Amino acid sequence: MESLEARLQALRRQYAQSLPQKADELARAWAQFRAAPGDRAAATGLHACVHRLSGSAPAYGFDAIGAAAQPADALLSGWINAPTDDAAAAALFQALTPHIQTLLAALRAA
């Protein structure tokens, strides 16, 4: 019978193997958002991607990825439910850029 520790290590390896796919998904969502920062659907898609990483990465032992995702998750959470205009979308884009770049780098380095 497989030990709990062995099962957890297998899950961690499986998650680690999915990180390149998660990086690609984030890069696509970021590109869609960059093309139309005022588009709520693009922001919602980016938020879903970032939010999943924020929660799942630490659960599998990838704390740096989770920590990199949290600021972007918080920024997007606040913005999605607030009234917006072009200036607010541009400000969000500026605020998100370094966080998304850090998150992508963390995903690719893991």
GROMACS elastic network, one bead per residue, 0.5 to 0.9 nm:
[ bonds ]
;  ai    aj funct       b0    kb
    2     5     6  0.82613   500
    2     6     6  0.63019   500
    2     7     6  0.67666   500
    3     6     6  0.51714   500
    3     7     6  0.63475   500
    3     8     6  0.86608   500
    4     7     6  0.50868   500
    4     8     6  0.61364   500
    4     9     6  0.86009   500
    5     8     6  0.50691   500
    5     9     6  0.61523   500
    5    10     6  0.85990   500
    6     9     6  0.50901   500
    6    10     6  0.61917   500
    6    11     6  0.86979   500
    7    10     6  0.50416   500
    7    11     6  0.62632   500
    7    12     6  0.86190   500
    8    11     6  0.50839   500
    8    12     6  0.61529   500
    8    13     6  0.86384   500
    8    60     6  0.82997   500
    9    13     6  0.61477   500
    9    14     6  0.85563   500
    9    60     6  0.88924   500
   10    13     6  0.51100   500
   10    14     6  0.61709   500
   10    15     6  0.86114   500
   11    14     6  0.50145   500
   11    15     6  0.61242   500
   11    16     6  0.85165   500
   11    60     6  0.75353   500
   12    15     6  0.50430   500
   12    16     6  0.60622   500
   12    17     6  0.85787   500
   12    60     6  0.53845   500
   12    61     6  0.72804   500
   12    62     6  0.88947   500
   13    17     6  0.61531   500
   13    18     6  0.87081   500
   13    60     6  0.88957   500
   14    17     6  0.51018   500
   14    18     6  0.64669   500
   15    18     6  0.50939   500
   15    19     6  0.66162   500
   15    57     6  0.82922   500
   15    60     6  0.70760   500
   16    19     6  0.53446   500
   16    20     6  0.82887   500
   16    60     6  0.85082   500
   16    62     6  0.85788   500
   16   110     6  0.73805   500
   17    20     6  0.70406   500
   17    21     6  0.82709   500
   18    21     6  0.53837   500
   18    22     6  0.62682   500
   18    23     6  0.87712   500
   19    23     6  0.60375   500
   19    24     6  0.85495   500
   19   107     6  0.61096   500
   19   108     6  0.74285   500
   19   110     6  0.75204   500
   20    23     6  0.50031   500
   20    24     6  0.62469   500
   20    25     6  0.86364   500
   20   107     6  0.70768   500
   20   108     6  0.66331   500
   20   110     6  0.89986   500
   21    24     6  0.50474   500
   21    25     6  0.61599   500
   21    26     6  0.85988   500
   22    26     6  0.61231   500
   22    27     6  0.85298   500
   22    49     6  0.81683   500
   22    53     6  0.83062   500
   22   107     6  0.76722   500
   23    26     6  0.50945   500
   23    27     6  0.60762   500
   23    28     6  0.86285   500
   23   103     6  0.85795   500
   23   104     6  0.60578   500
   23   105     6  0.87474   500
   23   107     6  0.58348   500
   23   108     6  0.67819   500
   24    27     6  0.50209   500
   24    28     6  0.61910   500
   24    29     6  0.86181   500
   24   104     6  0.88296   500
   25    28     6  0.52016   500
   25    29     6  0.62174   500
   25    30     6  0.85531   500
   25    49     6  0.73743   500
   26    29     6  0.50731   500
   26    30     6  0.59778   500
   26    31     6  0.84947   500
   26    46     6  0.69961   500
   26    49     6  0.61553   500
   26    50     6  0.73127   500
   26   100     6  0.84520   500
   26   103     6  0.89001   500
   26   104     6  0.74121   500
   27    30     6  0.50550   500
   27    31     6  0.60942   500
   27    32     6  0.86612   500
   27   100     6  0.87475   500
   27   104     6  0.74160   500
   28    31     6  0.50757   500
   28    32     6  0.62670   500
   28    33     6  0.86443   500
   28    46     6  0.86629   500
   29    32     6  0.51610   500
   29    33     6  0.62265   500
   29    34     6  0.85998   500
   29    42     6  0.69675   500
   29    43     6  0.82457   500
   29    45     6  0.62237   500
   29    47     6  0.86827   500
   29    49     6  0.75043   500
   30    33     6  0.50298   500
   30    34     6  0.59868   500
   30    35     6  0.85340   500
   30    42     6  0.82204   500
   30    43     6  0.86084   500
   30    45     6  0.88074   500
   30    46     6  0.61736   500
   30   100     6  0.77387   500
   31    34     6  0.50159   500
   31    35     6  0.61542   500
   31    36     6  0.87580   500
   32    35     6  0.52045   500
   32    36     6  0.65161   500
   32    37     6  0.81421   500
   32    42     6  0.58511   500
   32    43     6  0.84342   500
   32    45     6  0.87224   500
   32    46     6  0.82560   500
   33    36     6  0.52035   500
   33    38     6  0.79900   500
   33    39     6  0.72571   500
   33    40     6  0.88226   500
   33    41     6  0.85950   500
   33    43     6  0.58937   500
   33    45     6  0.83509   500
   33    46     6  0.69890   500
   33    93     6  0.83279   500
   34    37     6  0.55067   500
   34    42     6  0.86405   500
   34    93     6  0.73216   500
   35    39     6  0.89509   500
   35    42     6  0.88430   500
   36    39     6  0.54290   500
   36    40     6  0.88501   500
   36    42     6  0.71563   500
   36    43     6  0.87580   500
   36    89     6  0.89175   500
   37    40     6  0.79089   500
   37    42     6  0.72984   500
   37    43     6  0.70534   500
   37    86     6  0.81563   500
   37    89     6  0.54685   500
   37    90     6  0.67574   500
   37    92     6  0.79839   500
   37    93     6  0.65565   500
   38    41     6  0.89136   500
   38    42     6  0.81161   500
   38    43     6  0.77739   500
   38    84     6  0.77712   500
   38    85     6  0.71688   500
   38    86     6  0.62150   500
   38    88     6  0.82605   500
   38    89     6  0.51551   500
   38    90     6  0.78337   500
   39    42     6  0.53813   500
   39    43     6  0.63686   500
   39    44     6  0.86548   500
   39    89     6  0.85884   500
   40    44     6  0.58864   500
   40    45     6  0.84460   500
   40    80     6  0.69473   500
   41    44     6  0.50033   500
   41    45     6  0.61012   500
   41    46     6  0.85708   500
   42    45     6  0.51383   500
   42    46     6  0.61967   500
   42    47     6  0.84998   500
   43    46     6  0.51142   500
   43    47     6  0.59871   500
   43    48     6  0.85850   500
   43    76     6  0.71747   500
   43    79     6  0.86597   500
   43    80     6  0.70389   500
   44    48     6  0.61170   500
   44    49     6  0.86755   500
   44    76     6  0.79635   500
   44    77     6  0.88622   500
   44    80     6  0.69041   500
   45    48     6  0.51775   500
   45    49     6  0.64098   500
   45    50     6  0.87445   500
   46    49     6  0.52345   500
   46    50     6  0.62023   500
   46    51     6  0.84499   500
   46    76     6  0.81645   500
   47    50     6  0.51117   500
   47    51     6  0.57653   500
   47    52     6  0.84315   500
   47    72     6  0.79287   500
   47    73     6  0.62464   500
   47    76     6  0.57968   500
   47    77     6  0.71249   500
   47    80     6  0.84969   500
   48    51     6  0.51235   500
   48    52     6  0.61602   500
   48    53     6  0.87098   500
   48    73     6  0.85573   500
   49    52     6  0.54142   500
   49    53     6  0.65239   500
   49    54     6  0.87572   500
   50    53     6  0.51936   500
   50    54     6  0.60830   500
   50    55     6  0.88173   500
   50    69     6  0.57897   500
   50    70     6  0.78331   500
   50    72     6  0.69188   500
   50    73     6  0.57692   500
   50    76     6  0.88286   500
   50   100     6  0.86768   500
   50   103     6  0.87398   500
   51    55     6  0.64268   500
   51    56     6  0.85525   500
   51    69     6  0.72058   500
   51    70     6  0.76302   500
   51    72     6  0.83987   500
   51    73     6  0.54808   500
   51    74     6  0.87483   500
   51    77     6  0.88559   500
   52    55     6  0.54095   500
   52    56     6  0.58443   500
   52    57     6  0.80114   500
   52    69     6  0.88695   500
   53    56     6  0.52162   500
   53    57     6  0.53546   500
   53    58     6  0.82774   500
   53    65     6  0.71255   500
   53    66     6  0.60501   500
   53    69     6  0.63292   500
   53    70     6  0.85231   500
   54    57     6  0.61974   500
   54    58     6  0.73237   500
   54    65     6  0.72519   500
   54    67     6  0.70160   500
   54    68     6  0.77562   500
   54    70     6  0.54526   500
   54    72     6  0.89836   500
   54    73     6  0.71015   500
   55    58     6  0.63612   500
   55    59     6  0.68140   500
   55    66     6  0.65721   500
   55    69     6  0.86899   500
   55    70     6  0.85807   500
   56    59     6  0.51246   500
   56    60     6  0.65435   500
   56    61     6  0.89022   500
   56    62     6  0.84316   500
   56    66     6  0.74423   500
   57    60     6  0.53896   500
   57    61     6  0.64061   500
   57    63     6  0.63048   500
   57    64     6  0.81819   500
   57    65     6  0.60205   500
   57    66     6  0.51882   500
   57    67     6  0.88666   500
   58    64     6  0.77550   500
   58    65     6  0.73194   500
   58    66     6  0.53828   500
   58    67     6  0.81154   500
   59    62     6  0.73081   500
   59    63     6  0.80073   500
   59    66     6  0.87745   500
   60    63     6  0.81397   500
   61    64     6  0.87059   500
   62    65     6  0.55864   500
   62    66     6  0.65465   500
   62    67     6  0.88335   500
   62   110     6  0.79077   500
   63    66     6  0.50455   500
   63    67     6  0.60201   500
   63    68     6  0.84916   500
   64    67     6  0.50488   500
   64    68     6  0.60643   500
   64    69     6  0.85792   500
   64   103     6  0.86885   500
   64   106     6  0.68374   500
   64   107     6  0.89241   500
   64   110     6  0.88731   500
   65    68     6  0.50475   500
   65    69     6  0.61570   500
   65    70     6  0.87377   500
   65   102     6  0.88692   500
   65   103     6  0.63107   500
   65   104     6  0.87240   500
   65   106     6  0.56159   500
   65   107     6  0.63905   500
   65   110     6  0.82298   500
   66    69     6  0.50820   500
   66    70     6  0.62209   500
   66   103     6  0.84959   500
   67    70     6  0.53933   500
   67    71     6  0.76540   500
   67   103     6  0.85660   500
   68    71     6  0.67665   500
   68    72     6  0.77345   500
   68    99     6  0.66930   500
   68   100     6  0.79988   500
   68   102     6  0.63079   500
   68   103     6  0.50260   500
   68   104     6  0.87755   500
   68   106     6  0.73025   500
   69    72     6  0.55606   500
   69    73     6  0.60446   500
   69    74     6  0.87415   500
   69    99     6  0.73070   500
   69   100     6  0.76298   500
   69   102     6  0.84745   500
   69   103     6  0.59186   500
   70    74     6  0.61531   500
   70    75     6  0.86540   500
   70    99     6  0.88480   500
   71    74     6  0.51394   500
   71    75     6  0.62253   500
   71    76     6  0.86381   500
   71    96     6  0.83424   500
   71    99     6  0.67927   500
   72    75     6  0.50852   500
   72    76     6  0.60718   500
   72    77     6  0.83946   500
   72    95     6  0.84775   500
   72    96     6  0.59897   500
   72    97     6  0.88976   500
   72    99     6  0.58518   500
   72   100     6  0.68451   500
   72   103     6  0.87878   500
   73    76     6  0.52989   500
   73    77     6  0.59664   500
   73    78     6  0.86441   500
   74    77     6  0.51056   500
   74    78     6  0.62793   500
   74    79     6  0.86288   500
   75    78     6  0.54659   500
   75    79     6  0.62730   500
   75    80     6  0.87406   500
   75    92     6  0.74436   500
   75    95     6  0.79599   500
   75    96     6  0.73124   500
   76    79     6  0.50411   500
   76    80     6  0.59294   500
   76    81     6  0.87822   500
   76    92     6  0.79472   500
   76    96     6  0.83142   500
   77    80     6  0.55761   500
   77    81     6  0.69258   500
   78    81     6  0.60220   500
   78    82     6  0.65660   500
   79    82     6  0.52165   500
   79    83     6  0.77960   500
   79    84     6  0.76010   500
   79    88     6  0.84477   500
   79    89     6  0.85012   500
   79    92     6  0.76463   500
   80    83     6  0.80627   500
   80    84     6  0.84515   500
   81    84     6  0.89203   500
   83    88     6  0.88102   500
   84    87     6  0.78971   500
   84    88     6  0.56392   500
   84    89     6  0.67483   500
   85    88     6  0.52921   500
   85    89     6  0.62548   500
   85    90     6  0.86975   500
   86    89     6  0.50498   500
   86    90     6  0.61273   500
   86    91     6  0.85781   500
   87    90     6  0.50923   500
   87    91     6  0.61588   500
   87    92     6  0.85951   500
   88    91     6  0.50401   500
   88    92     6  0.61210   500
   88    93     6  0.85848   500
   89    92     6  0.50601   500
   89    93     6  0.61724   500
   89    94     6  0.86883   500
   90    93     6  0.50530   500
   90    94     6  0.62817   500
   90    95     6  0.86620   500
   91    94     6  0.51105   500
   91    95     6  0.61523   500
   91    96     6  0.85307   500
   92    95     6  0.50448   500
   92    96     6  0.59267   500
   92    97     6  0.84788   500
   93    96     6  0.51728   500
   93    97     6  0.60409   500
   94    97     6  0.55277   500
   94    98     6  0.79289   500
   95    98     6  0.69797   500
   95    99     6  0.76192   500
   96    99     6  0.52846   500
   96   100     6  0.60321   500
   96   101     6  0.85109   500
   97   100     6  0.53582   500
   97   101     6  0.61579   500
   97   102     6  0.86385   500
   98   101     6  0.50776   500
   98   102     6  0.61067   500
   98   103     6  0.85583   500
   99   102     6  0.51035   500
   99   103     6  0.61012   500
   99   104     6  0.85968   500
  100   104     6  0.60519   500
  100   105     6  0.84832   500
  101   104     6  0.51872   500
  101   105     6  0.61783   500
  101   106     6  0.86258   500
  102   105     6  0.50814   500
  102   106     6  0.61303   500
  102   107     6  0.86537   500
  103   106     6  0.50246   500
  103   107     6  0.61943   500
  103   108     6  0.86225   500
  104   107     6  0.51274   500
  104   108     6  0.61970   500
  104   109     6  0.85604   500
  105   108     6  0.51579   500
  105   109     6  0.60291   500
  105   110     6  0.86293   500
  106   109     6  0.51163   500
  106   110     6  0.61542   500
  107   110     6  0.54193   500
